Amino acid sequence: MASRANPAAARRLGVSHVRGILLSGPPGCGKTLLARELSRILGAREPQIVNGPEILDKFIGEAERRVRELFLPGVLLVTTCIYLVFF
């Protein structure tokens, strides 16, 4: 993330851009807080928090449609951070 926060320093240090990160840990360890702070530092939009049951559906294709809708802002905007938090 340093390449976005300070591009000049990243070039000087030879740090390449990271396309994504995976935050893993038990509930309550600060994953969501870290995601919110990263988006604030990078000037991206606030993370959208989605619980697993909100995506799942008994009808074929509905869960896939909901996941596509979640990623739509990332496709439309140039600078977007997408965070997936699974419980």
C-alpha positions in Angstrom: 0.0 0.0 0.0 3.0 2.3 0.3 3.1 2.7 -3.5 -0.3 4.5 -3.3 0.3 6.4 -0.1 3.7 7.8 -1.1 4.5 7.0 -4.8 7.8 8.9 -4.9 9.2 7.0 -1.9 7.9 3.7 -3.3 9.8 4.3 -6.6 12.9 5.3 -4.8 12.8 2.1 -2.7 11.9 -0.1 -5.6 8.6 -1.2 -4.0 6.0 -2.5 -6.5 2.3 -1.9 -6.3 0.3 -4.5 -4.4 -3.0 -5.4 -6.1 -4.7 -6.7 -2.9 -4.3 -8.0 0.6 -6.0 -10.7 2.6 -6.8 -9.8 6.2 -7.3 -12.9 8.3 -8.0 -13.4 12.0 -10.7 -14.1 14.6 -13.6 -11.7 15.1 -12.7 -8.6 17.0 -9.0 -8.4 16.1 -9.4 -5.2 14.0 -9.6 -6.4 10.4 -12.5 -4.0 9.6 -10.9 -1.1 11.4 -7.7 -1.6 9.5 -9.7 -1.8 6.2 -11.4 1.5 7.1 -8.1 3.2 7.9 -6.5 2.0 4.7 -9.3 3.4 2.6 -9.1 6.7 4.5 -5.3 6.9 3.9 -5.6 6.0 0.3 -8.5 8.3 -0.4 -10.8 5.5 -1.5 -14.4 5.1 -0.6 -15.5 3.7 2.8 -15.6 -0.1 2.8 -19.0 -1.7 2.3 -19.5 -4.3 5.0 -21.6 -7.4 3.9 -22.4 -10.4 6.0 -22.4 -13.8 4.3 -26.1 -14.5 4.8 -26.9 -11.4 2.8 -25.2 -12.9 -0.2 -26.5 -16.4 -0.1 -29.8 -17.4 -1.6 -31.7 -20.6 -2.3 -32.4 -19.7 -5.9 -29.8 -20.5 -8.6 -27.8 -17.5 -9.8 -29.0 -15.1 -7.1 -25.8 -15.3 -5.0 -23.7 -14.8 -8.1 -25.8 -11.7 -9.1 -25.3 -10.2 -5.6 -21.6 -10.7 -5.7 -21.5 -9.0 -9.2 -23.4 -6.1 -7.7 -20.9 -5.8 -4.9 -18.0 -5.5 -7.3 -19.8 -3.1 -9.7 -18.4 0.1 -8.0 -14.9 -1.4 -8.4 -15.4 -1.9 -12.1 -16.9 1.6 -12.7 -14.4 3.7 -10.6 -10.7 4.1 -11.3 -9.5 4.1 -7.6 -11.5 1.5 -5.6 -10.7 -0.7 -2.6 -12.7 -3.8 -2.3 -12.8 -5.6 1.1 -14.4 -9.0 1.6 -14.9 -9.9 5.2 -16.2 -13.4 5.9 -17.5 -14.6 9.3 
